[in-house]
Amino acid sequence: MLNTLVRVKEKAQVTLPDKIRRKLGIECGDYLEVVTKNNQIIFTPKILIDKEEVTLSEEGEKKMDEALKDIKEGRIEPA
């Protein structure tokens, strides 16, 4: 685990230290999900995929439809 101290700048900006960015492979333009948990801020690298570039099998389409229906009907909440 790498520990380091960063300072919050104008407009609430923070800079990720080089050693952490390199270890996680984070580059300029990458996306990070931000979550708060137990009074902590957690950044998780994420990848965005265009819907047009994804092809699901018939079973995958069925599972996706079921999941979206569950969200729409309030049985589960989106992450």
Rosetta constraint file for C-alpha pairs under 8 A:
AtomPair CA 2 CA 20 HARMONIC 7.07 0.50
AtomPair CA 4 CA 17 HARMONIC 7.75 0.50
AtomPair CA 6 CA 14 HARMONIC 6.70 0.50
AtomPair CA 6 CA 15 HARMONIC 6.88 0.50
AtomPair CA 6 CA 16 HARMONIC 7.59 0.50
AtomPair CA 6 CA 17 HARMONIC 7.83 0.50
AtomPair CA 7 CA 14 HARMONIC 6.27 0.50
AtomPair CA 7 CA 15 HARMONIC 7.84 0.50
AtomPair CA 8 CA 12 HARMONIC 5.56 0.50
AtomPair CA 8 CA 13 HARMONIC 5.61 0.50
AtomPair CA 8 CA 14 HARMONIC 5.08 0.50
AtomPair CA 9 CA 13 HARMONIC 5.06 0.50
AtomPair CA 9 CA 14 HARMONIC 6.19 0.50
AtomPair CA 16 CA 20 HARMONIC 6.78 0.50
AtomPair CA 16 CA 21 HARMONIC 6.42 0.50
AtomPair CA 17 CA 21 HARMONIC 6.31 0.50
AtomPair CA 18 CA 22 HARMONIC 5.94 0.50
AtomPair CA 19 CA 23 HARMONIC 6.10 0.50
AtomPair CA 20 CA 24 HARMONIC 6.25 0.50
AtomPair CA 21 CA 25 HARMONIC 5.77 0.50
AtomPair CA 21 CA 26 HARMONIC 4.87 0.50
AtomPair CA 21 CA 27 HARMONIC 7.09 0.50
AtomPair CA 22 CA 26 HARMONIC 6.37 0.50
AtomPair CA 26 CA 30 HARMONIC 6.37 0.50
AtomPair CA 26 CA 45 HARMONIC 7.21 0.50
AtomPair CA 30 CA 45 HARMONIC 7.40 0.50
AtomPair CA 30 CA 46 HARMONIC 7.52 0.50
AtomPair CA 30 CA 47 HARMONIC 7.60 0.50
AtomPair CA 31 CA 45 HARMONIC 5.99 0.50
AtomPair CA 31 CA 46 HARMONIC 5.44 0.50
AtomPair CA 31 CA 47 HARMONIC 6.66 0.50
AtomPair CA 31 CA 48 HARMONIC 7.86 0.50
AtomPair CA 32 CA 43 HARMONIC 5.82 0.50
AtomPair CA 32 CA 44 HARMONIC 5.24 0.50
AtomPair CA 32 CA 45 HARMONIC 4.41 0.50
AtomPair CA 32 CA 46 HARMONIC 5.49 0.50
AtomPair CA 33 CA 42 HARMONIC 7.92 0.50
AtomPair CA 33 CA 43 HARMONIC 5.52 0.50
AtomPair CA 33 CA 44 HARMONIC 5.05 0.50
AtomPair CA 33 CA 45 HARMONIC 6.30 0.50
AtomPair CA 33 CA 46 HARMONIC 6.45 0.50
AtomPair CA 34 CA 41 HARMONIC 6.82 0.50
AtomPair CA 34 CA 42 HARMONIC 5.68 0.50
AtomPair CA 34 CA 43 HARMONIC 4.76 0.50
AtomPair CA 34 CA 44 HARMONIC 6.65 0.50
AtomPair CA 35 CA 41 HARMONIC 5.83 0.50
AtomPair CA 35 CA 42 HARMONIC 5.14 0.50
AtomPair CA 35 CA 43 HARMONIC 6.63 0.50
AtomPair CA 36 CA 40 HARMONIC 5.44 0.50
AtomPair CA 36 CA 41 HARMONIC 4.64 0.50
AtomPair CA 36 CA 42 HARMONIC 6.07 0.50
AtomPair CA 37 CA 41 HARMONIC 6.60 0.50
AtomPair CA 37 CA 42 HARMONIC 7.36 0.50
AtomPair CA 49 CA 53 HARMONIC 7.07 0.50
AtomPair CA 49 CA 54 HARMONIC 7.60 0.50
AtomPair CA 50 CA 54 HARMONIC 7.04 0.50
AtomPair CA 56 CA 60 HARMONIC 5.18 0.50
AtomPair CA 56 CA 61 HARMONIC 5.71 0.50
AtomPair CA 57 CA 61 HARMONIC 6.14 0.50
AtomPair CA 58 CA 62 HARMONIC 6.31 0.50
AtomPair CA 59 CA 63 HARMONIC 6.26 0.50
AtomPair CA 60 CA 64 HARMONIC 6.07 0.50
AtomPair CA 61 CA 65 HARMONIC 6.13 0.50
AtomPair CA 62 CA 66 HARMONIC 6.24 0.50
AtomPair CA 63 CA 67 HARMONIC 6.13 0.50
AtomPair CA 64 CA 68 HARMONIC 6.16 0.50
AtomPair CA 65 CA 69 HARMONIC 6.12 0.50
AtomPair CA 66 CA 70 HARMONIC 6.18 0.50
AtomPair CA 67 CA 71 HARMONIC 6.34 0.50
AtomPair CA 68 CA 72 HARMONIC 6.12 0.50
AtomPair CA 69 CA 73 HARMONIC 6.05 0.50
AtomPair CA 70 CA 74 HARMONIC 6.17 0.50
AtomPair CA 70 CA 75 HARMONIC 5.11 0.50
AtomPair CA 70 CA 76 HARMONIC 5.95 0.50
AtomPair CA 71 CA 75 HARMONIC 5.95 0.50
AtomPair CA 71 CA 76 HARMONIC 5.11 0.50
AtomPair CA 71 CA 77 HARMONIC 5.65 0.50
AtomPair CA 71 CA 78 HARMONIC 6.63 0.50
